[in-house]
Amino acid sequence: MFNLQPLVSPSFWFDLTPTAMSPLFDKLFFILFALLVIAASAARMVVNNKLEDKYHKIIALRAANIALITGVLGLVLYFFTYEEIQFFGARFWFLVLLIGVIVAVVRLVRYAKKEVPVRRKNEQSKAEVNKYLPRRN
């Protein structure tokens, strides 16, 4: 079976001399990051053409931006690892990328769950007040 001991040792992650990935992981990483870029592009097209709600559009665009940035940075890191470049091909950059994605997704969920309802409520209250205000003809 798999030996997971190296995955929990700091020397595995913070070794600055990169080693080549196995052919399976090599292809999987490339496919994963390429699919993220393609999915982000497709999501942007769908959002611009199909979504009507302002806040759903903002949330979907932010999610597409996260996917696009992750895909492009992942492909760059994959290139550095594939070419076995000394510092930039180190494994810990993938951990940094993963931590960044987790932080971005948490911020997006927080925005969707906490800020959007408050903004919708503010817009509704402004609309109720504005319907009684005089307007120019």
C-alpha positions as MATLAB code, in Angstrom:
seq = 'MFNLQPLVSPSFWFDLTPTAMSPLFDKLFFILFALLVIAASAARMVVNNKLEDKYHKIIALRAANIALITGVLGLVLYFFTYEEIQFFGARFWFLVLLIGVIVAVVRLVRYAKKEVPVRRKNEQSKAEVNKYLPRRN';
ca = [
       0.000    0.000    0.000;
       1.018    3.652    0.138;
       3.583    4.848    2.615;
       2.210    8.145    3.956;
       5.138    8.787    6.296;
       6.966   11.165    3.901;
       3.846   13.320    3.486;
       3.878   14.348    7.133;
       7.590   15.029    7.451;
       8.757   18.641    6.994;
      11.888   17.494    5.197;
       9.699   16.149    2.373;
       7.874   19.441    1.852;
      10.716   21.899    2.442;
      13.424   20.230    0.391;
      14.619   22.937   -2.039;
      16.011   20.492   -4.568;
      13.050   19.290   -6.601;
      12.689   15.722   -7.693;
      10.738   14.542  -10.693;
       7.149   13.495  -10.100;
       5.926   10.068  -11.055;
       4.354    9.955  -14.531;
       0.893    9.461  -13.023;
       1.100   12.522  -10.790;
       2.771   14.430  -13.600;
      -0.260   13.962  -15.848;
      -2.797   14.394  -13.046;
      -1.372   17.751  -11.953;
      -1.284   19.045  -15.522;
      -4.847   17.890  -16.229;
      -6.132   19.321  -12.921;
      -4.653   22.774  -13.456;
      -5.593   22.885  -17.144;
      -9.178   21.925  -16.277;
      -9.294   24.707  -13.682;
      -8.312   27.265  -16.328;
     -10.846   25.883  -18.813;
     -13.620   25.734  -16.191;
     -12.918   29.306  -15.098;
     -13.142   30.538  -18.683;
     -16.388   28.652  -19.256;
     -17.836   29.928  -15.982;
     -17.050   33.516  -16.945;
     -18.880   33.085  -20.245;
     -21.915   31.535  -18.555;
     -22.002   34.220  -15.870;
     -21.881   37.048  -18.383;
     -24.656   35.555  -20.530;
     -27.038   33.753  -18.175;
     -27.079   35.153  -14.639;
     -29.389   38.049  -13.884;
     -28.994   38.488  -10.133;
     -26.223   40.940   -9.287;
     -24.970   39.086   -6.232;
     -25.040   35.657   -7.841;
     -23.025   37.145  -10.664;
     -20.450   38.608   -8.247;
     -20.117   35.314   -6.368;
     -19.759   33.296   -9.577;
     -17.160   35.713  -10.976;
     -15.164   35.551   -7.758;
     -15.262   31.743   -7.845;
     -14.139   31.814  -11.485;
     -11.286   34.157  -10.540;
     -10.184   31.775   -7.802;
     -10.216   28.874  -10.265;
      -8.364   30.858  -12.933;
      -5.651   32.113  -10.595;
      -5.232   28.657   -9.072;
      -5.018   27.039  -12.502;
      -2.479   29.494  -13.898;
      -0.299   29.480  -10.775;
      -0.563   25.692  -10.632;
       0.589   25.396  -14.240;
       3.521   27.712  -13.518;
       4.473   25.673  -10.441;
       4.011   22.491  -12.432;
       6.399   23.834  -15.083;
       9.014   24.686  -12.457;
       8.670   21.235  -10.908;
       8.755   19.505  -14.274;
      11.931   21.346  -15.237;
      13.326   20.713  -11.734;
      14.225   24.360  -11.131;
      16.026   24.736   -7.805;
      13.894   27.005   -5.576;
      10.684   27.491   -7.531;
      10.242   23.771   -8.144;
      10.111   22.984   -4.421;
       7.085   21.114   -3.099;
       6.134   23.676   -0.485;
       4.881   26.037   -3.203;
       1.992   23.644   -3.775;
       1.177   23.892   -0.055;
       1.284   27.681   -0.290;
      -1.069   27.514   -3.273;
      -3.415   25.165   -1.403;
      -3.477   27.444    1.650;
      -4.195   30.433   -0.597;
      -7.091   28.605   -2.258;
      -8.541   27.626    1.118;
      -8.333   31.224    2.350;
      -9.956   32.533   -0.849;
     -12.789   30.001   -0.698;
     -13.446   30.770    2.986;
     -13.599   34.501    2.172;
     -15.988   33.789   -0.714;
     -18.284   31.687    1.465;
     -18.212   34.335    4.192;
     -19.146   36.976    1.616;
     -22.002   34.841    0.292;
     -23.388   33.935    3.715;
     -22.880   37.147    5.688;
     -22.408   40.174    3.453;
     -24.836   39.447    0.626;
     -27.962   39.232    2.848;
     -27.000   42.508    4.540;
     -26.487   44.232    1.194;
     -29.789   42.891   -0.155;
     -31.584   44.183    2.932;
     -29.970   47.601    2.532;
     -30.999   47.738   -1.123;
     -34.590   46.830   -0.236;
     -34.785   49.483    2.474;
     -33.351   52.107    0.092;
     -35.870   51.115   -2.564;
     -38.729   51.462   -0.075;
     -37.555   54.916    0.980;
     -36.892   56.048   -2.605;
     -40.396   55.224   -3.806;
     -41.747   58.047   -1.621;
     -39.176   60.639   -2.688;
     -40.084   63.097   -5.449;
     -38.409   62.674   -8.818;
     -37.790   64.895  -11.773;
     -40.008   64.464  -14.791;
];
